[in-house]
Amino acid sequence: MTDAVIDALCAMRPPFALYEADLHRMVGDRLSECGFIFQHEAPIAKGCRIDYLVGTVGVEIKKGKPQAAGLTKQLLRYAMSDCVQSFVVVSWQRVTLPRAIAGKPVKVIVLSQLWGVSLP
């Protein structure tokens, strides 16, 4: 399922988004268009909500240039949940993360590098 989610999100042609909420909306719209069943702001553990949960694929969205150390720490907390078996990080800019966190694969989609991105 991770590959299907990645394929769906890589097909997005996002315009420049001013707010992280805009990215959330675009990702939710794209997942809906592709027929995925998902939960937005899914509670996966006490005090932990992942941006989207598509089956067991956790999708975390970051605006701007995320800090790798902080994001890795956040995903490690999420990885302790049995609800998540893999991660897709959707970021406006490149971030280097481990290929797996707590044995759960991590893939990064960089929106600013998708073909067709239009900037103001």
C-alpha positions in Angstrom: 0.0 0.0 0.0 2.9 2.4 0.6 3.8 2.4 -3.1 0.2 3.2 -4.0 0.1 6.1 -1.6 3.5 7.4 -2.9 2.3 7.1 -6.6 -0.9 9.0 -5.8 0.9 11.8 -4.0 3.7 12.1 -6.5 1.0 12.8 -9.2 0.1 16.0 -7.4 1.0 19.2 -9.1 0.9 21.6 -6.1 1.0 25.3 -6.5 3.0 27.2 -3.9 1.3 26.7 -0.6 1.4 29.5 2.0 0.3 27.3 5.0 0.7 23.7 6.1 -3.1 23.6 6.2 -3.1 24.1 2.4 -0.8 21.1 2.0 -3.0 19.0 4.3 -6.0 19.9 2.1 -4.2 19.1 -1.1 -3.0 15.7 0.3 -6.5 14.9 1.6 -8.1 15.8 -1.7 -5.6 13.7 -3.6 -6.1 10.7 -1.4 -9.9 11.0 -1.8 -9.6 11.3 -5.6 -7.6 8.1 -5.6 -10.2 6.3 -3.6 -8.2 5.7 -0.4 -9.9 5.3 2.9 -7.9 7.4 5.4 -8.1 9.3 8.7 -6.9 12.9 9.0 -5.1 13.8 12.3 -5.3 10.2 13.3 -4.7 9.4 17.0 -2.1 6.6 17.0 -1.0 6.7 20.6 -1.5 8.8 23.7 -0.5 12.4 22.7 0.4 11.3 19.2 -1.5 12.3 16.1 -0.2 11.6 12.6 -1.4 13.9 9.8 -2.9 11.1 7.7 -3.3 7.4 8.3 -4.0 5.4 5.1 -4.4 1.8 6.3 -1.1 1.4 8.1 0.8 4.0 6.1 1.4 7.1 8.2 1.7 10.4 6.1 3.4 13.3 7.8 3.3 16.7 6.1 5.9 19.4 6.7 5.9 23.0 5.3 9.2 24.7 4.6 12.5 23.0 5.4 12.0 20.5 8.2 14.7 19.8 10.7 15.8 16.2 10.2 16.6 15.5 13.9 13.3 16.8 15.2 11.3 15.0 12.5 13.2 11.8 13.1 12.4 12.0 16.8 8.7 12.7 16.0 8.5 9.7 13.6 10.2 7.5 16.2 7.4 8.3 18.7 4.9 7.4 16.0 6.8 4.2 15.1 6.1 2.8 18.5 2.4 2.4 17.5 1.3 -0.8 15.9 -1.1 1.4 13.8 1.8 2.5 11.6 3.9 0.1 9.5 5.5 2.6 7.2 5.9 6.4 6.7 5.5 8.8 3.8 6.8 12.3 4.6 5.5 15.0 2.3 7.7 18.1 2.5 8.0 21.2 0.5 11.8 21.0 0.7 14.3 18.1 0.8 15.0 16.6 4.2 17.3 13.7 4.8 15.8 11.0 7.0 16.8 7.4 7.8 15.5 4.8 5.3 13.7 3.2 8.3 12.8 4.2 11.8 12.3 1.4 14.4 12.3 -1.0 11.4 9.5 0.9 9.6 10.3 2.2 6.1 10.4 5.9 5.5 9.9 7.5 2.1 10.1 11.3 1.4 8.2 13.2 -1.2 9.6 16.6 -2.0 6.8 18.8 -3.4 9.1 21.5 -4.8 10.7 18.9 -7.0 7.5 17.5 -8.6 7.1 18.4 -12.2 4.7 21.2 -12.8 5.1 23.0 -9.5 4.1 26.6 -10.1 5.6 29.3 -7.9 4.3 32.9 -7.6 
